[in-house]
Amino acid sequence: MTKNVAIVGASGYTGRELLTLISRHRGMVATEIMTARAGTTPDAPQFPTDPVIAPLDLSRLSACDGVFLCTPHGAAAPIAKAALDAGCKVVDLSADFRLRDEALYQSTYGSAHPAPLLLREAVYGLTEHARTALQHARLCANPGCYPTSVLMPLLPLLQNGMLDDQAPIIADSKSGTSGAGKAPGERTHFGNVHENFCAYGVGNHRHAPEIRQEAGTQRIVFTPHLLPTFRGILSTIYLSPKAGSTVAAMRSCLAERYAKEAFVKVYDNGWPELKCVQHSNQCHIAIGQSGPLVVVVSVIDNLVKGASGQALQNMNVMLGLPESEGLQ
């Protein structure tokens, strides 16, 4: 039976990406395509192939099986509550339900959480690590793009006790400009990005608490950088192995953990690049030795595996549909 879904915030990059993915889904139809702003008059489509994006109307969600929220943080939580009350499954692509601690949310995002009671039931949707919980979930917090690129290679190594538990974990990550969203800004202006490369959010990026929460350690040092490209994330992670943990053993750990996963590839040799994963829901991982450290390189498309693709993967699981549908 075909599932009807709503996309709220359909005019942004992640909303548009979801529309493209769902258009080739054999068991899901986007029947409601809305802006996230109540009372907004819909704009005329920019191109003949563009859908009409309707004003936000929460009453129309009751006809949907699932709702994707592609809104800024703070705006998603009230809509999520209304969608849950209407009986929908919800995947929130904003940051509203990623942090489980209400005080941490307030210190990170600068305001009180709009729906703190829902924090207790939201499932953090790193799909390959949350599949069982997602099967029974009403509300999924879709992970951030940077955290996805870091946590996918890191979690199996931490869970198997292969890292020095006193040494810092250095995550050096680079993203294309679409990670900043569609709203124009000085930092992502073409003239400032073209033929340029910079670090930003050093020591205070909002994804750092999310990465530390899910990794279960405060030892992670995360620094993001802005690439002069539109899509893709490459994270280089520097690790100190526990005594007796070899690179070969760590590679085997990752390969075994992800052997049956359709969207994760662990390299036997060589190193992944952005072009290996762009426009796909894939995460490619490689690992090697560099002096006393182990170096992991992880690449994803920030708009797909880092956002809309993983959101669709999660919704497929929540609605009992084939997990890879619409993502092949």
N, C-alpha and C positions, 0 to 999 in steps of 0.2 A: 504493500500500500504506500502510495506517494505521501511524503511528509511535507507539510506546508511550513515555511519559515519566514520570519521577518528579519530584515536588516535595518537596524536603526543607526543612522550615521553613514548613509550609503554614498555620500558625495566625497568622502575622504579616500586616501589611498587604500586602507584596509577594506573599507566598504566596497570599493570598486573591484578590488582583487577577489573578494568573496563573490560578487556578482558573476565574475568570469568563471570562477571555479564551479559555482552552483549551476551555471548554464549548461555544463556538461555532465551533471549529476543525474543518474538514471532513477533515483528514488527520492529526490528532493526538489522542491520548487520554491523560489523566493516570491511569495504572493503579496508581501507587504514590503515596500521599499520606501523608507522614510528618512527625513532629516532628524537630527537629535534635538532640534530647537522647536519648542511648542509655539504655535501661532505663526510660524514662518510660511510665507507664500512660496510655493514651489517655483523654482527657476525653470525657464524653458531649457530643454536639452541643448547642450553645446553642440552636439553632433547628432545627425539623424539616428544613429544607432544607440544613443544614450537613452536610458529609461527616464521616465518622469519620477522625480523624487517628491513624495507627498509630505505634507506637514506631519509632525508627530501627533498621533492619535492613539492613545493607550487602549481605547475601547476596541480597536481592531485586532489587538493581540490575542484575544480569546479564541479566534479562529485558527490560530497557529499552533503547531506542535513544538516549535523551537524559535528562539529569538537570539540573534547575534547583536551585541552592543559594541558598536565601533565609535565610541564617544570619548571625549576628554575625561580624565579622572575627575571624580566629583559629580559628573552628570549621569554616570551609568547606574549608580546604586538605586536611586528612586525608580528608575525605569525597570531595573531588575526586579525590584520588589513588586511592582505592578504586574510584570510578566509572570512571576512565580505565583502570585495570587490568581492569575488567570489560568493557571494550570500548565504553563509552558516550561520547557527546559530552556535554560539560559546559559549561553557562553559569553562572558564579558571579556572583550579584548582590551579594555582599559585597565588601569592599575587598582581599581576600587576594591578588589577582593583578593589581591595577591598576598598582602601582608596580613598575617593572622592576628597580630597584636595591635589593638586600637591605638595605644599610645605611640607605637612605632609609626603607624600610618600618619598620625597627626604631626609628629616631628619630621617625617619625610616629605609630606605633601602640604604641610602648613595650614591644615584645617582639620576640624573634628570629622570623624568618619560619618557619612550620611546614614548608614544602616548597619550599625555595629553588630546587631544580633545575627545578621547573615554571615558575618565573618566565620562563625563556628561551623557552618555547614558547607562553605565553598570548598571545592576540590581544586587543588593546584594542578592544572591540566598539562603537565609534561607527559604526554600521552603514553609513551613507552614505559613510564614509571608510575602511571596512575590509572591504568586500564581497568582494573577491578573496581576501584572506587568510583570511576566515572560511570560504570554500568548501572550504578544505583543512585547517581547524583542528580539533583535538580539544578544545581548552580556550579558552573565551572569558571574558575579564574584562569583565563588564558595567559600563559607566561609571557614575560617581556622577551623581546628579540635577543638582546645581549645575554640575559640569563639562560635562554635556551641554548645558545652557542657554547656557553661555559659549562652548564650543568650536564649536558649530554655526555661529554667525555669524562667529566670529573666524578659524577656520582658513583659509577661502578668501582672506580679506584678507591674512593673513600669507603664505600660499603664493604669492600674486601680488605680493608686495612693495609693498603699498599703504600701509603704515604707517611712520611715523617710527621708525627702529630704535634711537633713543636715548630716546624718551619713554616714560613709564610707561603701562601699559594698566590702566584702573580698571574693575573689575567689581563693581558694586553689585547684590547679588542678594537677593531676598526669597522665602521659602518658607512654605507652609502647614505646620501642625504634624505632619502625617503623615510629613514628611521625617525626623523624629526617631525614627520607629519606634513600635511598639505599646507597649513597656514604659513604664509611667507614670513621670513625673519632675516635680520641682519646677518646672522651667522651662516644661514643656508642660501643666501643670495648668490646667484650664479657667479657674479664678479668676485666674491670672496671664496668660493669653493674651487673654481677653475684654476688648475695648475697650483693648487695649494694643498696642504695637509697639516692638521693640527690636533692636539689633544684638547679635551674640554671636560668639564665636570670632575676635575681631578680631586679626589678625596671626598666628593659630596654628590656623586651622581645617584639619582633615585633608584637605579637598578641594583646598586651595591647591597642594600639591606635585603632585597629579595634573593639575591644570590647567596648571601650568608645564611639566611633563614633556611633555604632549601638544602644547602650543603651541610647545615648543622655545625658551622664553625665560623668564628669571627676572624680567622687567619687569612681571609681572602683580601688581597689588594687588587682592586679593579680600576683600570684606567681606559676610558673610551677615547676613540679618535674618529675624526670625520674624514672620510675618503672623498676624492673628487669623482664619484660615480653615483648612480642613482640607487641601485639595489645591491644587497649582499652584505654579509658580515663575515669577517675572518678574525677568529680569536686565537692568539698564541698564548699558551698557558705553561708557565714554568713551575716545575714540581721538584721537590726533594723526596726521593724514594726512601721508604723505610729500609733499614739494613736487611739485605737478602732479597729485596724486590728488584728484579732485573727489568730492563726494557722489554725483553721478550715475554716475560711473565705478565707485564702490564698490558702489552698488546694482546696477548691471549685472553686476558680478563675482559677487555673491551670486545674482542671478536666473539667470544663465547656469549657475552651478555646480549649482543645485538645480532647474533647469527640469524635469528628468525624474524627480524624486523625489516619490513618492506622499505622503510624510509631512512635507514641508517647504514652507512657503508664504512667499514674499518679497513684501512689500506694495509696491505702486506708490505708495500714499499712505495716510495714516492710521497709527494705532498699535495694535498688538495688546493685548488684555487677557486676563486669566486665563480668563474665561468663553468665549473663543474656542477654547480647547484642552482644557478640563477634560473628563475621561472619554474622551480620544482620544489617539492616538499621534502627534499633530501637533506640530511646532515652527513657530511663526509668528515672522517676523523683519521688523523695519522699521528704516530708517536715515534720519537727517536731520542737518542742520547746527545747531550751537549755538555762536555766536561762532567762536573758532578751532578748536573741537573738533568731531568727528563723534560723534553719539550713536546707538547701536544698542540697540534693545529686542527682547528675545527672550523668548518665553513657551512653557512646556511644562506638562504635567501631570506632577508629580514621581513619581507612582505608575505612570504609563503610559510615556510616552517617556523619563522619567527613571529608570525601573526595569523593571517587569514587561513593558510593551509592547515596549520595546527588546530585552529579553531574549528575548521570543518572536520578534521580528523576526530576531534573531541566530540563534536555534535553527532557524528556518525555513531560513535560508541554509545553515547547517551540515548540515542533514538533507536538503537538496535539495528542499524544499517551496517553494511560492509565497511570496515574502517577506511579502506583505501578508495572508496567510491568518490569520484570527482577529482581525484588527486593523482591519477596515473599519468 
